[in-house]
Amino acid sequence: MGLSALSPAHAEAPASARVEIAYLLRTIADSNCAFFRNGDWYDSKQAEQHLRLKYDALLARDLIGSAEDFIERGATYSSLSGRAYAVRCPGTAVAPAAQWLRELLARYRRSHQ
């Protein structure tokens, strides 16, 4: 039995999901918001780097089929501590990261219909 029969091929996320997730990651990096993770606040660039690593890990395990999958499985809480992520943008109250990202995704979809 060949190696390919032993290890399943990793599927890519659908094109629409890749585009939306790329938008979310780019927007995070450019946001000037602070991101709370495991008891510490991180700047937007650090948050984007961390979430990109989580995205890549989820993608390698075939766990991303939509932008919602990315938000729920990678950008909502710490996989190490289980603690929820939060976002604090200039001039706004702290919000759960999942809520902030869902709203960002909804705005993106409305503007790209």
Residue pairs with C-beta under 8 A, 6 or more apart in sequence:
8 62
10 59
10 60
10 61
10 62
11 62
12 18
12 59
13 21
13 59
13 64
13 65
13 66
13 69
14 65
14 66
17 64
17 65
17 66
17 67
17 69
17 70
20 66
20 67
20 105
20 108
20 109
21 55
21 64
21 67
21 70
23 108
24 67
24 70
24 71
24 75
24 101
24 104
24 105
24 108
25 48
25 51
25 52
25 55
26 48
27 104
28 35
28 44
28 47
28 48
28 51
29 44
29 45
29 47
29 48
30 44
31 44
31 89
32 44
32 89
32 90
33 44
33 47
33 87
33 88
33 89
33 90
33 100
34 41
34 42
34 43
34 44
34 87
34 88
34 89
35 41
35 42
35 43
35 44
35 46
35 47
35 85
35 86
35 87
35 88
35 97
36 42
36 85
36 86
36 87
36 88
36 94
36 97
37 47
37 50
37 78
37 83
37 85
38 78
38 80
38 81
38 83
39 83
41 88
42 50
51 74
51 75
54 74
54 75
54 79
55 64
55 70
55 74
57 74
58 64
58 69
58 70
58 73
58 74
63 69
63 73
64 70
64 73
64 74
67 105
68 102
68 105
71 98
71 101
71 102
71 105
72 98
75 85
75 97
75 98
75 101
76 84
76 85
76 96
76 97
76 98
77 83
77 84
77 85
78 85
84 96
84 97
84 98
85 96
85 97
85 98
86 94
86 95
86 96
86 97
87 94
87 95
87 96
87 97
87 100
88 94
88 95
89 100
